[in-house]
Amino acid sequence: MAKLKMVEKFEEFYDLTGIELLKLDGLDDAVIGIDEHDMRLIYSRKKIIKILMKENKWDEIEAREYFAFNIFGYYFGEQTPIFCLDDI
């Protein structure tokens, strides 16, 4: 049996009737939590950077630049994910 990803655990644990978690494509493994008040996913910046590096064969600078301009700086509406600063 495959290990459940964090996102799948939240979907099982919470009654999400009428709520759609905003998930970023290809970054499920970077989810580290959920804001229970607003039901927004919390992503690890460190994990996102690692995923971007691996998937795109980028160095860390390229991955950080992509994250800053294309993920972190983008507003997705009320369900915009939270990005945890865990990479300093």
C-alpha positions in Angstrom: 0.0 0.0 0.0 1.4 3.4 -1.0 2.0 6.0 1.7 -0.6 8.8 1.7 0.7 12.2 0.8 0.0 15.0 3.3 -2.7 16.5 1.0 -4.5 13.1 0.8 -4.4 12.9 4.6 -6.1 16.3 5.0 -8.8 15.3 2.5 -9.5 12.2 4.6 -9.3 14.0 8.0 -11.4 17.1 7.3 -14.9 17.3 6.0 -14.2 19.3 2.9 -17.7 19.4 1.6 -18.0 22.6 -0.5 -14.3 23.4 0.0 -11.7 22.8 -2.7 -8.1 23.0 -1.5 -6.0 25.0 -3.9 -3.1 22.6 -4.8 -0.1 23.6 -6.9 0.5 21.2 -9.7 3.3 18.8 -9.1 4.1 20.1 -5.6 2.0 17.8 -3.4 5.2 16.4 -1.8 6.0 20.0 -0.6 2.8 20.3 1.5 3.7 20.4 5.2 0.4 21.6 6.8 -2.9 23.2 6.6 -4.3 26.5 8.0 -7.4 25.2 9.7 -9.0 28.6 9.9 -8.9 29.4 6.2 -8.4 25.8 4.9 -5.3 26.9 3.0 -2.4 24.5 2.3 1.0 25.3 3.8 3.9 24.5 1.5 7.6 24.2 2.5 9.7 26.6 0.4 12.7 24.3 0.9 10.8 21.3 -0.5 9.4 23.3 -3.4 13.0 24.4 -4.3 14.2 20.8 -4.2 11.3 19.6 -6.4 11.9 22.3 -8.9 15.6 21.5 -9.0 15.0 17.8 -9.5 12.2 18.0 -12.1 13.8 20.7 -14.2 17.5 19.9 -13.7 18.0 23.4 -12.4 20.6 24.6 -9.9 19.4 26.2 -6.7 19.5 29.8 -8.0 17.4 29.0 -11.0 14.8 27.2 -8.8 14.7 30.0 -6.3 14.2 32.6 -9.0 11.4 30.5 -10.6 9.8 30.1 -7.2 10.0 33.8 -6.4 8.5 35.1 -9.7 6.1 32.3 -10.6 4.9 30.8 -7.4 5.4 33.0 -4.3 4.7 36.2 -6.1 1.4 35.0 -7.6 -2.0 35.6 -6.1 -4.4 32.7 -6.5 -7.3 34.3 -4.7 -8.6 33.6 -1.2 -7.2 30.1 -1.3 -3.7 31.3 -2.1 -1.4 28.8 -0.3 0.9 29.7 2.6 4.6 29.3 2.0 6.6 28.4 5.1 10.0 30.1 5.3 12.0 27.0 6.2 15.0 27.4 3.9 17.2 30.0 5.6 
